[in-house]
Every structure is written in C-alpha cells, then in structure tokens.
C-alpha cells in the first residue's frame, strides 16, 4: 500500500524536480554574464586577475557552504526556518544591490 502511494507520487516529484532544475539553470544563464561584467568593468589590466580570483573563490565558497549550512538548518530547525532565513537573505541582498545601483548611477 505504501509502495503504491509512492509510485503514484513519483512522476509528480520527478517533473517538479526537473522544472526546478530548468528554472535554476535559466536563472544562472541570465545572471552570470551580468555578474561577470560588473566586476570586469571595475578592474584595470593590472588587477583584473585579483578580482577574477576573488570572484571565483567567493562563488566556490558559496557553492560549498550553502548546501552544508542549509542542511544543518533543516536538521535542527526544520524547513520553515530554512525558508525564512533564505527569504531574509534575499531581501538583504536585493537591498544591497539596489543601494549599489543607486550609488553607481
């Protein structure tokens, strides 16, 4: 009976997983060129390598730490805590981007 229920839900889980993967991929494809061009336009030929290294290290650190910290938050606080904190981080990041935009224009 439980196996039958799982088999009934499995196609929906696969499709929703694929849909999320497609949205994340499209989001990265649209965002990455702008993020790279942002730091490249603020460099000189003398320090471009330093900025590239810093950007790559920051991106790599986020890719390693985010799943680790997220899974620990879920383990100790549940998914509600995780999504509240993700929402707060998104609002803080959006505010930072807005302030940076206002400063640069």
Legacy VTK file of the C-alpha trace (Angstrom):
# vtk DataFile Version 3.0
C-alpha trace
ASCII
DATASET POLYDATA
POINTS 105 float
0.000 0.000 0.000
2.795 2.476 0.860
4.736 1.412 -2.219
1.684 2.041 -4.397
1.298 5.529 -2.918
4.967 6.253 -3.602
4.663 5.039 -7.183
1.628 7.318 -7.682
3.516 10.383 -6.418
6.852 9.621 -8.104
6.048 11.120 -11.555
4.971 14.410 -9.944
8.194 14.501 -7.903
10.314 13.886 -10.996
8.537 16.583 -13.014
8.731 19.143 -10.223
12.441 18.365 -9.761
13.051 18.822 -13.476
11.080 22.068 -13.509
13.092 23.488 -10.606
16.343 22.461 -12.328
15.288 24.198 -15.539
14.378 27.422 -13.693
17.664 27.432 -11.771
19.643 26.814 -14.947
17.883 29.601 -16.851
18.356 31.947 -13.891
22.081 31.271 -13.783
22.401 31.635 -17.557
20.738 35.038 -17.389
22.546 36.297 -14.278
26.132 35.115 -14.702
27.115 37.356 -17.660
25.904 40.447 -15.793
27.714 39.458 -12.604
30.939 38.874 -14.515
30.654 42.108 -16.477
30.025 44.004 -13.226
33.385 43.120 -11.707
35.282 43.231 -15.022
34.259 46.846 -15.683
35.653 47.887 -12.311
39.128 46.472 -12.884
42.290 47.604 -14.598
44.598 45.341 -16.599
46.910 45.302 -13.568
44.383 43.968 -11.037
41.920 42.008 -13.201
43.394 38.665 -12.136
42.957 39.526 -8.463
39.300 40.387 -8.987
38.757 37.215 -11.023
40.336 35.108 -8.292
38.285 36.773 -5.561
35.058 36.347 -7.531
35.827 32.671 -8.206
36.713 31.988 -4.577
33.531 33.673 -3.343
31.387 31.717 -5.808
33.070 28.414 -4.908
32.728 29.060 -1.183
29.021 29.759 -1.603
28.571 26.571 -3.627
30.195 24.509 -0.864
28.785 26.223 2.223
25.172 26.792 1.133
24.148 23.116 0.967
26.059 22.307 4.130
24.598 25.143 6.174
21.140 24.683 4.639
21.011 21.009 5.548
22.112 21.794 9.098
19.370 24.421 9.397
16.804 21.881 8.205
18.146 19.263 10.612
18.000 21.481 13.685
15.269 23.984 12.833
13.154 22.481 10.077
12.292 23.690 6.599
10.324 26.689 7.870
13.447 28.139 9.475
15.459 27.497 6.316
13.000 29.283 4.035
12.509 32.221 6.417
16.277 32.730 6.555
16.619 32.343 2.779
13.896 34.962 2.346
15.656 37.335 4.726
18.983 36.841 2.926
17.262 37.557 -0.410
15.747 40.787 0.916
19.115 41.886 2.322
20.860 41.037 -0.977
18.212 42.863 -3.020
18.567 45.907 -0.778
22.341 45.789 -1.178
22.060 45.575 -4.962
19.599 48.466 -5.001
21.893 50.616 -2.853
24.868 49.736 -5.032
22.862 50.644 -8.148
21.858 53.991 -6.630
25.479 54.721 -5.744
26.779 53.862 -9.216
24.168 55.830 -11.173
LINES 1 106
105 0 1 2 3 4 5 6 7 8 9 10 11 12 13 14 15 16 17 18 19 20 21 22 23 24 25 26 27 28 29 30 31 32 33 34 35 36 37 38 39 40 41 42 43 44 45 46 47 48 49 50 51 52 53 54 55 56 57 58 59 60 61 62 63 64 65 66 67 68 69 70 71 72 73 74 75 76 77 78 79 80 81 82 83 84 85 86 87 88 89 90 91 92 93 94 95 96 97 98 99 100 101 102 103 104
